[in-house]
Amino acid sequence: MPDRRAIVAGLLATAVFPATSEGAGLKKAISSIVPFKASPFPYRDRLPDGSAPFLDVTGADGRRGHTSPRGGIYWEDETYSDRGTLLAVPKGFDPAKPAVIIVFFHGNGATLQRDVVGRQRVVAQVEASGLNAVLVAPQFARDAQDSSAGNFWTPGYFAGFMAEAAQGLARLTGAKAAKFQAMPVVLIAYSGGYNPAASILKNGDVGTRLLGVILLDAVFDEADIFADWIAHHRKNFFVSAYGKSSAAGNAEIRQLLAGRGIDASADKPRRLEAGTVALLASDAAHDSFVTKAFVNNPLQWLLARLRGFSR
């Protein structure tokens, strides 16, 4: 279930924080977990291949659950009912300047407050990058060994999620929702976040707003989808940093790209710009990859190399 205290704090922040005026940076950072209508879960449709309902188990007490290949049976009311989405805006954010939306998909065994905010320091890394950016991070399967994308499997659904995010960010900052609806997007996925990321790329739900993709030890499947997206979006950037856990998936991407005459660099990019394709090997441990990979604080390091959006 959602962290009620975090949601209440988010609602208070929405009501209390002063609106940022056009052309003036935000006086204080805002970070809230807000319940969304267009959330990844609950999800009561079928698996993407149509083979079975997502909720394939019914308990004696009438509870419905999903059989995860890695985690066994998880119950909907405990694991697949959290509608929370983290919205974070750094101090100094100015909606009148060029800005970007960072969308972050967490991995398995995670919650937004404990892991994305606390352990992985995603909010802090985005702020430290110096980007004039806001962060949007939805909750997927809560604290579970499950990479399911839920409603994000459905073509067009993620677009509705982003529209709701624009409304939420507008309420937090006092800026117009239309500004957030027009902002370019950087999509970042860690570990099991590969599944919703691949679905969104395959469905084309971000369209021309998507500047690029960053994967953090995340290619456990769908290498063909990522390679195909790269091949058809040469004006975008793609960076996948990986350890031993996803080395095979990244090797497959490299091979698929080579077959299309596309070279993937093994060197750290000096800039994230059109045409950048980099696959970065690391000896770092999977569980701490968001804070220690090919460099410490890899999100901060990479986002600082995105030009044109300085805070």
HELIX and SHEET records of a PDB file:
HELIX    1   1 ARG A    4  VAL A   16  1                                  13    
HELIX    2   2 GLU A   76  THR A   79  1                                   4    
HELIX    3   3 LEU A  112  ARG A  119  3                                   8    
HELIX    4   4 VAL A  122  ALA A  128  1                                   7    
HELIX    5   5 GLY A  150  TRP A  153  5                                   4    
HELIX    6   6 TYR A  157  THR A  173  1                                  17    
HELIX    7   7 ALA A  177  ALA A  182  1                                   6    
HELIX    8   8 SER A  191  GLY A  193  5                                   3    
HELIX    9   9 TYR A  194  ASN A  203  1                                  10    
HELIX   10  10 GLY A  207  ARG A  209  5                                   3    
HELIX   11  11 ALA A  223  HIS A  232  1                                  10    
HELIX   12  12 ALA A  247  ALA A  258  1                                  12    
HELIX   13  13 PRO A  298  LEU A  303  1                                   6    
SHEET    1   A 8 ILE A  30  PRO A  35  0                                        
SHEET    2   A 8 GLY A  84  VAL A  89 -1                                        
SHEET    3   A 8 ALA A 133  PRO A 138 -1                                        
SHEET    4   A 8 VAL A 100  PHE A 105  1                                        
SHEET    5   A 8 VAL A 185  TYR A 190  1                                        
SHEET    6   A 8 LEU A 210  LEU A 216  1                                        
SHEET    7   A 8 PHE A 237  TYR A 242  1                                        
SHEET    8   A 8 VAL A 277  ALA A 281  1                                        
SHEET    1   B 3 VAL A  57  THR A  58  0                                        
SHEET    2   B 3 ARG A  64  SER A  68 -1                                        
SHEET    3   B 3 GLY A  72  TRP A  75 -1                                        
END                                                                             
